[in-house]
Amino acid sequence: MKNNNLTPWEFWIKTSSKAECSISLSFIIQKFELDKKSNHHTTIFPRYFFCAFIRKNIPEKVSLAKLGSMLGGKDHSTIINALKNHNLLIETNDPKYLDLTSELSAYLNKNFYNIYNT
């Protein structure tokens, strides 16, 4: 089912239930170990990016509290902090941040694009 009037995310949002969305996000969280307890930048930078990506693209499917819960029992204020830190790191064009999030970014863009085009 292909619809050229919708972006990949709009298509996924319209065709996915909240349960399907949670299952998909849980898989990504496990694959990239985003729920680890570590506060090392190799763990938290991809987590920041993931939070921002999800909040930008599917905020109506995943609340801040739900996203925090999926990321290892974090609360909504941790997600708000992650979003602020993501914005700061993007604004400053932090090379370490861009490097550590590139694999996750490519994975998310590729896989949701594939869902859209099937």
C-alpha positions as CSV (number, residue, x, y, z in Angstrom):
1,M,0.0,0.0,0.0
2,K,1.7,3.1,-1.2
3,N,0.4,6.7,-0.8
4,N,2.5,9.4,-2.2
5,N,0.4,12.1,-0.5
6,L,1.8,11.1,3.0
7,T,5.3,11.2,4.4
8,P,6.6,7.8,5.7
9,W,5.8,8.9,9.3
10,E,2.3,10.1,8.5
11,F,1.6,6.7,6.8
12,W,3.0,4.8,9.7
13,I,1.0,6.9,12.2
14,K,-2.2,6.4,10.3
15,T,-1.8,2.6,9.9
16,S,-0.3,1.6,13.2
17,S,-2.1,1.1,16.5
18,K,-0.6,2.2,19.8
19,A,0.2,-1.4,20.6
20,E,2.0,-1.9,17.2
21,C,3.9,1.3,17.8
22,S,5.0,0.1,21.3
23,I,6.2,-3.2,19.9
24,S,8.2,-1.5,17.1
25,L,9.8,0.9,19.5
26,S,10.6,-1.8,22.0
27,F,12.5,-3.7,19.3
28,I,14.6,-0.6,18.5
29,I,15.3,0.1,22.2
30,Q,16.6,-3.4,22.7
31,K,18.6,-3.4,19.4
32,F,20.4,-0.3,20.3
33,E,20.5,-0.9,24.1
34,L,18.8,2.4,24.8
35,D,17.4,1.2,28.1
36,K,20.8,0.6,29.7
37,K,21.4,2.2,33.1
38,S,24.7,3.7,32.0
39,N,25.2,7.4,31.9
40,H,28.2,7.2,29.5
41,H,27.9,9.3,26.4
42,T,27.9,6.2,24.2
43,T,24.6,5.3,25.8
44,I,22.9,8.6,26.5
45,F,23.6,10.3,23.1
46,P,21.6,7.7,21.1
47,R,19.0,7.9,23.8
48,Y,18.7,11.7,23.4
49,F,18.4,11.3,19.7
50,F,15.8,8.5,20.0
51,C,13.7,10.7,22.3
52,A,13.8,13.6,20.0
53,F,13.1,11.5,16.9
54,I,10.0,9.9,18.5
55,R,8.7,13.2,20.0
56,K,9.1,14.9,16.6
57,N,7.5,12.2,14.6
58,I,4.9,10.4,16.7
59,P,4.1,12.4,19.8
60,E,0.4,11.4,19.8
61,K,1.3,7.7,20.0
62,V,3.9,7.8,22.8
63,S,3.6,10.1,25.8
64,L,6.7,11.4,27.7
65,A,5.9,9.0,30.6
66,K,5.4,6.0,28.3
67,L,8.7,6.8,26.4
68,G,10.5,7.1,29.8
69,S,9.1,3.8,30.9
70,M,10.2,2.1,27.7
71,L,13.7,3.5,28.2
72,G,14.4,1.6,31.4
73,G,12.0,3.2,33.9
74,K,12.9,6.8,33.3
75,D,10.3,9.4,34.2
76,H,8.9,12.2,32.1
77,S,11.4,14.8,33.4
78,T,14.3,12.7,32.2
79,I,12.8,12.7,28.7
80,I,12.3,16.5,28.8
81,N,16.0,16.8,29.8
82,A,17.0,14.5,26.9
83,L,15.1,16.7,24.5
84,K,16.8,19.8,25.8
85,N,20.2,18.2,25.6
86,H,19.5,16.9,22.1
87,N,18.6,20.4,20.9
88,L,21.7,21.9,22.5
89,L,24.0,19.3,20.9
90,I,22.4,19.8,17.5
91,E,22.7,23.6,17.8
92,T,26.4,23.3,18.6
93,N,26.9,20.7,15.9
94,D,28.7,18.4,18.4
95,P,30.8,16.0,16.2
96,K,30.8,13.3,18.9
97,Y,27.0,13.5,19.2
98,L,26.5,13.3,15.4
99,D,28.9,10.4,15.2
100,L,27.3,8.4,18.0
101,T,23.8,8.9,16.7
102,S,24.4,8.3,13.0
103,E,23.8,4.5,13.1
104,L,20.5,4.9,15.0
105,S,19.5,7.7,12.6
106,A,20.2,5.7,9.5
107,Y,18.4,2.7,11.0
108,L,15.3,4.6,11.9
109,N,15.1,6.4,8.6
110,K,15.7,3.3,6.5
111,N,13.4,1.0,8.3
112,F,10.4,3.3,8.5
113,Y,11.0,4.3,4.9
114,N,10.8,0.5,4.0
115,I,7.5,0.2,6.0
116,Y,6.1,3.0,4.0
117,N,7.1,1.6,0.6
118,T,5.9,-1.9,1.1
